[in-house]
């Protein structure tokens, strides 16, 4: 039998094995990417989480109204009628 492929020296083979990530790490990263993709798809399908919430848009399109959602009306000092 004629061996057509050339084998790597023992030192190069060991160095190549040390440089490759372990299979468990590759599996974990693949699982992480898959979970991100699924959660992004579900989140996009579910839509906004609050009534009236929408994308920011660009200032030229009127997306930024500057409204803080009424946060200025809240009593942040804690001083009430006791």
JOJOMO-V554778 format. One record per backbone hydrogen bond with DSSP energy under -1.0 kcal/mol. CO is the residue of the C=O (numbers start at 1). NH is the residue of the N-H. Records with the same first field share a line. If there is no record, write none. Layout:
# JOJOMO-V554778
CO->NH / NH
This chain:
# JOJOMO-V554778
9->13
10->14
11->15
12->16
13->17
14->18
15->19
16->20
22->26
23->27
24->28
25->29
26->30
27->31
28->32
29->33
30->34
31->35
32->36
33->37
34->38
35->39
36->40
37->41
38->42
39->43
40->44
41->45
42->46
43->47
50->53
58->61 / 63
59->62
70->73
74->76
